[in-house]
Amino acid sequence: MSLTLQTAGVVTDALRSPLEHAALPEDVVRAGAPSTGIRELGPFAGVELGIWEMTEGAAVDTEIDEVFIVVAGSARVEFVEPSLPSIEVRAGSVVRLAAGMQTVWTVHETLRKVYIA
């Protein structure tokens, strides 16, 4: 049975929920051979809620409007555009990203986050 948050009271284990991983395209990888997995939990109050994970390595990304909470792992997020100081994230970090931000994610330990986008 697939669990979603479309029904109130449904529980999803953000740490242990299985995610199918896929390798990232070569043109976005900057180091290693990272892969990502995602599990969409469905819409909630007009936004998408889900779980996302990236394995060790580095990759570039163009962000969407998002708030996320890291539940496991660690990474450095560098901001290319706009130019902002890089941040280190780990379990417990809450981060807000804006649409269009150009970032480089360097994952030190497989990073898992719960996102609202």
N, CA, C and O of each residue as an XYZ file, in Angstrom:
468
protein
N       0.846     -1.183      0.000
C       0.000      0.000      0.000
C       0.883      1.235      0.000
O       1.782      1.347      0.834
N       0.652      2.146     -0.900
C       1.412      3.392     -0.975
C       0.799      4.402     -0.019
O      -0.397      4.686     -0.087
N       1.617      4.938      0.864
C       1.138      5.917      1.823
C       1.344      7.314      1.290
O       2.424      7.636      0.795
N       0.330      8.148      1.381
C       0.461      9.554      1.022
C      -0.147     10.382      2.132
O      -0.822      9.857      3.018
N       0.092     11.660      2.077
C      -0.480     12.557      3.068
C      -1.762     13.200      2.562
O      -2.205     14.215      3.098
N      -2.354     12.614      1.536
C      -3.601     13.164      1.012
C      -4.749     12.927      1.988
O      -5.786     13.585      1.904
N      -4.566     11.994      2.907
C      -5.567     11.718      3.925
C      -4.964     12.056      5.279
O      -3.864     11.605      5.596
N      -5.667     12.839      6.075
C      -5.170     13.226      7.392
C      -4.938     11.990      8.242
O      -5.725     11.045      8.191
N      -3.873     11.989      9.018
C      -3.582     10.903      9.935
C      -2.709      9.802      9.371
O      -2.373      8.867     10.098
N      -2.320      9.874      8.082
C      -1.455      8.865      7.483
C      -0.017      9.183      7.860
O       0.408     10.336      7.788
N       0.735      8.159      8.261
C       2.114      8.341      8.692
C       3.078      7.794      7.644
O       2.891      6.688      7.138
N       4.112      8.576      7.320
C       5.190      8.140      6.441
C       6.486      8.295      7.220
O       6.737      9.355      7.794
N       7.309      7.262      7.249
C       8.591      7.315      7.933
C       9.606      7.978      7.011
O      10.093      7.351      6.070
N       9.926      9.235      7.275
C      10.823     10.007      6.405
C      12.241      9.454      6.392
O      12.968      9.670      5.423
N      12.651      8.754      7.430
C      14.007      8.196      7.482
C      14.125      6.859      6.774
O      15.173      6.557      6.203
N      13.068      6.051      6.799
C      13.164      4.686      6.287
C      12.346      4.415      5.028
O      12.419      3.324      4.463
N      11.586      5.381      4.597
C      10.767      5.196      3.403
C      11.675      4.886      2.210
O      12.590      5.659      1.923
N      11.441      3.769      1.509
C      12.311      3.417      0.377
C      12.154      4.407     -0.778
O      11.047      4.838     -1.103
N      13.285      4.756     -1.386
C      13.294      5.652     -2.536
C      14.034      4.969     -3.673
O      15.122      4.432     -3.469
N      13.456      4.982     -4.868
C      14.149      4.444     -6.041
C      15.114      5.505     -6.539
O      14.721      6.639     -6.815
N      16.394      5.123     -6.654
C      17.423      6.065     -7.082
C      17.703      5.962     -8.572
O      17.553      4.902     -9.179
N      18.114      7.085     -9.146
C      18.566      7.141    -10.536
C      19.825      7.991    -10.580
O      19.947      8.972     -9.846
N      20.761      7.611    -11.444
C      21.980      8.390    -11.613
C      21.624      9.772    -12.159
O      20.677      9.927    -12.930
N      22.397     10.763    -11.746
C      22.201     12.110    -12.283
C      22.818     12.213    -13.679
O      23.790     11.518    -13.973
N      22.274     13.062    -14.531
C      22.867     13.249    -15.860
C      24.312     13.738    -15.745
O      24.637     14.536    -14.866
N      25.162     13.259    -16.627
C      26.587     13.616    -16.600
C      26.824     15.119    -16.625
O      27.774     15.599    -16.008
N      25.983     15.869    -17.324
C      26.221     17.311    -17.456
C      25.994     18.099    -16.172
O      26.381     19.265    -16.104
N      25.374     17.499    -15.142
C      25.191     18.203    -13.869
C      26.135     17.711    -12.786
O      26.283     18.367    -11.755
N      26.782     16.562    -13.002
C      27.686     15.993    -11.995
C      29.018     16.734    -12.015
O      29.603     16.955    -13.075
N      29.489     17.116    -10.828
C      30.779     17.798    -10.688
C      31.815     16.934     -9.981
O      33.015     17.176    -10.113
N      31.364     15.928     -9.232
C      32.294     15.017     -8.548
C      31.555     13.739     -8.181
O      30.368     13.766     -7.857
N      32.275     12.609     -8.235
C      31.697     11.332     -7.862
C      30.665     10.850     -8.860
O      30.672     11.233    -10.030
N      29.780     10.001     -8.370
C      28.688      9.452     -9.193
C      27.397      9.482     -8.382
O      26.821      8.435     -8.086
N      26.940     10.690     -8.021
C      25.745     10.769     -7.169
C      24.484     10.319     -7.882
O      24.356     10.422     -9.102
N      23.556      9.813     -7.075
C      22.226      9.486     -7.570
C      21.209     10.160     -6.660
O      21.526     10.552     -5.537
N      19.996     10.288     -7.155
C      18.936     10.882     -6.343
C      17.713      9.984     -6.352
O      17.473      9.225     -7.291
N      16.953     10.095     -5.278
C      15.688      9.390     -5.168
C      14.650     10.349     -4.634
O      14.969     11.269     -3.881
N      13.416     10.135     -5.022
C      12.342     11.025     -4.583
C      11.081     10.214     -4.327
O      10.809      9.217     -4.996
N      10.335     10.664     -3.355
C       9.013     10.090     -3.098
C       8.063     11.242     -2.867
O       8.130     11.922     -1.844
N       7.183     11.457     -3.819
C       6.193     12.512     -3.677
C       5.090     12.025     -2.761
O       4.552     10.931     -2.932
N       4.765     12.859     -1.783
C       3.736     12.488     -0.812
C       2.392     13.123     -1.139
O       1.400     12.874     -0.455
N       2.361     13.940     -2.184
C       1.101     14.512     -2.637
C       0.958     15.975     -2.299
O       1.782     16.551     -1.589
N      -0.112     16.576     -2.823
C      -0.351     17.998     -2.567
C      -0.873     18.229     -1.156
O      -1.549     17.384     -0.569
N      -0.535     19.404     -0.634
C      -0.999     19.803      0.687
C      -1.131     21.315      0.679
O      -0.129     22.014      0.529
N      -2.322     21.831      0.832
C      -2.580     23.278      0.883
C      -1.974     24.012     -0.310
O      -1.444     25.113     -0.157
N      -2.048     23.411     -1.494
C      -1.584     24.064     -2.709
C      -0.103     23.915     -3.014
O       0.384     24.505     -3.978
N       0.626     23.139     -2.216
C       2.048     22.899     -2.473
C       2.311     21.397     -2.506
O       1.463     20.604     -2.096
N       3.488     21.010     -2.996
C       3.876     19.599     -3.036
C       4.723     19.273     -1.813
O       5.540     20.084     -1.376
N       4.524     18.095     -1.275
C       5.264     17.608     -0.128
C       5.930     16.305     -0.533
O       5.319     15.477     -1.209
N       7.183     16.118     -0.124
C       7.856     14.883     -0.491
C       9.158     14.658      0.260
O       9.567     15.454      1.105
N       9.790     13.546     -0.082
C      11.085     13.151      0.490
C      12.063     13.056     -0.675
O      11.738     12.487     -1.717
N      13.256     13.611     -0.501
C      14.282     13.611     -1.548
C      15.606     13.207     -0.924
O      15.884     13.530      0.231
N      16.418     12.501     -1.694
C      17.700     12.019     -1.189
C      18.748     12.101     -2.300
O      18.447     11.876     -3.472
N      19.993     12.429     -1.909
C      21.116     12.419     -2.842
C      22.287     11.717     -2.175
O      22.584     11.968     -1.007
N      22.956     10.833     -2.917
C      24.121     10.124     -2.399
C      25.366     11.006     -2.547
O      25.318     12.077     -3.152
N      26.468     10.534     -1.985
C      27.711     11.289     -1.970
C      28.146     11.690     -3.377
O      28.013     10.926     -4.333
N      28.671     12.914     -3.475
C      29.141     13.465     -4.730
C      28.745     14.922     -4.822
O      28.258     15.503     -3.852
N      28.954     15.517     -5.995
C      28.607     16.928     -6.185
C      27.874     17.099     -7.514
O      28.189     16.445     -8.509
N      26.882     18.001     -7.501
C      26.090     18.259     -8.695
C      25.529     19.676     -8.652
O      25.300     20.239     -7.581
N      25.312     20.240     -9.839
C      24.708     21.566     -9.940
C      23.201     21.418    -10.078
O      22.696     20.387    -10.523
N      22.490     22.483     -9.681
C      21.030     22.459     -9.773
C      20.512     23.878     -9.929
O      21.160     24.836     -9.508
N      19.339     24.005    -10.537
C      18.590     25.255    -10.546
C      17.374     25.012     -9.679
O      16.568     24.122     -9.949
N      17.251     25.815     -8.632
C      16.251     25.565     -7.597
C      14.860     26.064     -7.984
O      14.690     26.881     -8.888
N      13.873     25.534     -7.259
C      12.495     26.012     -7.299
C      12.193     26.597     -5.922
O      12.984     26.409     -4.997
N      11.085     27.291     -5.760
C      10.693     27.775     -4.433
C      10.476     26.562     -3.545
O       9.663     25.690     -3.850
N      11.209     26.518     -2.447
C      11.182     25.323     -1.606
C      11.623     25.654     -0.185
O      12.471     26.518      0.037
N      11.033     24.955      0.758
C      11.514     24.900      2.137
C      11.761     23.433      2.420
O      10.930     22.587      2.090
N      12.916     23.118      3.041
C      13.173     21.727      3.378
C      13.808     21.596      4.745
O      14.427     22.522      5.269
N      13.630     20.397      5.308
C      14.233     20.034      6.588
C      15.081     18.795      6.338
O      14.578     17.777      5.861
N      16.371     18.884      6.661
C      17.258     17.738      6.512
C      16.970     16.771      7.656
O      16.963     17.162      8.823
N      16.732     15.503      7.309
C      16.461     14.494      8.339
C      17.633     13.538      8.530
O      17.700     12.834      9.538
N      18.568     13.509      7.560
C      19.746     12.642      7.688
C      20.825     13.132      6.722
O      20.528     13.715      5.679
N      22.085     12.883      7.093
C      23.209     13.186      6.220
C      23.732     14.589      6.373
O      23.320     15.336      7.261
N      24.666     14.943      5.472
C      25.261     16.275      5.507
C      25.734     16.673      4.121
O      26.068     15.827      3.291
N      25.756     17.983      3.887
C      26.174     18.508      2.588
C      26.547     19.975      2.711
O      26.199     20.646      3.682
N      27.265     20.457      1.701
C      27.522     21.889      1.548
C      26.725     22.332      0.321
O      26.737     21.668     -0.715
N      26.038     23.457      0.454
C      25.308     24.032     -0.667
C      25.970     25.371     -0.985
O      25.979     26.287     -0.162
N      26.525     25.465     -2.198
C      27.143     26.707     -2.657
C      26.157     27.417     -3.568
O      25.499     26.791     -4.400
N      26.063     28.719     -3.404
C      25.152     29.531     -4.213
C      25.957     30.252     -5.286
O      26.785     31.111     -4.984
N      25.706     29.892     -6.546
C      26.405     30.495     -7.672
C      25.691     31.783     -8.073
O      26.321     32.833     -8.197
N      24.397     31.704     -8.272
C      23.549     32.856     -8.600
C      22.295     32.781     -7.758
O      21.573     31.791     -7.873
N      21.989     33.735     -6.935
C      22.833     34.883     -6.632
C      24.027     34.446     -5.787
O      23.984     33.416     -5.115
N      25.072     35.230     -5.832
C      26.287     34.918     -5.080
C      26.037     35.167     -3.595
O      25.933     36.311     -3.153
N      25.944     34.087     -2.842
C      25.736     34.137     -1.389
C      26.759     33.219     -0.744
O      27.329     32.368     -1.426
N      27.009     33.369      0.556
C      27.922     32.438      1.223
C      27.367     31.014      1.178
O      26.154     30.816      1.253
N      28.248     30.028      1.056
C      27.799     28.635      1.075
C      27.317     28.284      2.474
O      27.674     28.939      3.453
N      26.495     27.235      2.552
C      25.978     26.778      3.844
C      26.279     25.292      4.006
O      26.351     24.546      3.030
N      26.450     24.886      5.247
C      26.583     23.471      5.591
C      25.255     23.050      6.191
O      24.738     23.714      7.090
N      24.694     21.941      5.697
C      23.423     21.444      6.228
C      23.615     20.040      6.775
O      24.447     19.272      6.290
N      22.830     19.722      7.794
C      22.862     18.403      8.438
C      21.488     18.166      9.054
O      20.618     19.035      8.996
N      21.298     16.999      9.639
C      20.008     16.685     10.262
C      19.585     17.828     11.181
O      20.337     18.261     12.054
N      18.374     18.296     10.962
C      17.835     19.396     11.750
C      17.874     20.738     11.038
O      17.175     21.664     11.450
N      18.676     20.877      9.971
C      18.748     22.143      9.231
C      17.439     22.401      8.495
O      16.871     21.498      7.881
N      16.971     23.635      8.562
C      15.791     24.081      7.828
C      16.272     25.153      6.857
O      16.902     26.127      7.270
N      15.980     24.982      5.568
C      16.507     25.872      4.537
C      15.383     26.325      3.615
O      14.476     25.557      3.297
N      15.456     27.581      3.191
C      14.522     28.144      2.215
C      15.312     28.469      0.959
O      16.320     29.172      1.028
N      14.871     27.969     -0.184
C      15.481     28.262     -1.481
C      14.462     28.982     -2.351
O      13.260     28.740     -2.243
N      14.952     29.869     -3.216
C      14.068     30.616     -4.114
C      14.230     30.118     -5.545
O      15.307     29.673     -5.942
N      13.170     30.198     -6.296
C      13.187     29.767     -7.700
C      14.275     30.501     -8.467
O      14.445     31.713     -8.332
N      15.012     29.739     -9.281
C      16.042     30.314    -10.129
C      17.441     30.320     -9.543
O      18.409     30.550    -10.267
N      17.569     30.070     -8.240
C      18.907     30.033     -7.635
C      19.732     28.942     -8.305
O      19.244     27.831     -8.511
N      20.978     29.255     -8.646
C      21.918     28.279     -9.191
C      22.772     27.786     -8.023
O      23.410     28.587     -7.340
N      22.786     26.481     -7.794
C      23.499     25.919     -6.646
C      24.405     24.772     -7.060
O      24.234     24.160     -8.114
N      25.386     24.500     -6.182
C      26.208     23.300     -6.288
C      26.060     22.571     -4.957
O      26.394     23.110     -3.902
N      25.564     21.353     -5.016
C      25.385     20.511     -3.833
C      26.567     19.549     -3.746
O      26.807     18.770     -4.668
N      27.303     19.605     -2.637
C      28.374     18.645     -2.381
C      27.953     17.829     -1.169
O      27.999     18.308     -0.036
N      27.543     16.598     -1.421
C      27.014     15.732     -0.363
C      28.161     14.928      0.235
O      28.848     14.185     -0.466
N      28.360     15.090      1.551
C      29.414     14.380      2.278
C      28.941     13.007      2.748
O      29.685     12.027      2.710
N      27.687     12.962      3.189
C      27.044     11.738      3.679
C      25.624     11.768      3.133
O      24.943     12.787      3.250
N      25.165     10.672      2.539
C      23.858     10.665      1.869
C      22.861     11.553      2.595
O      22.590     11.376      3.783
N      22.324     12.512      1.851
C      21.452     13.543      2.409
C      20.002     13.203      2.101
O      19.653     12.920      0.955
N      19.164     13.233      3.123
C      17.732     13.022      2.945
C      17.011     14.206      3.551
O      17.316     14.644      4.661
N      16.042     14.720      2.794
C      15.279     15.870      3.279
C      13.799     15.673      3.003
O      13.412     14.937      2.095
N      12.983     16.341      3.797
C      11.552     16.445      3.564
C      11.348     17.850      3.031
O      11.791     18.822      3.643
N      10.671     17.962      1.880
C      10.522     19.263      1.245
C       9.062     19.663      1.077
O       8.158     18.829      1.012
N       8.876     20.970      1.011
C       7.600     21.577      0.658
C       7.923     22.533     -0.475
O       8.708     23.464     -0.299
N       7.323     22.309     -1.641
C       7.645     23.138     -2.821
C       6.388     23.553     -3.546
O       6.461     24.250     -4.557
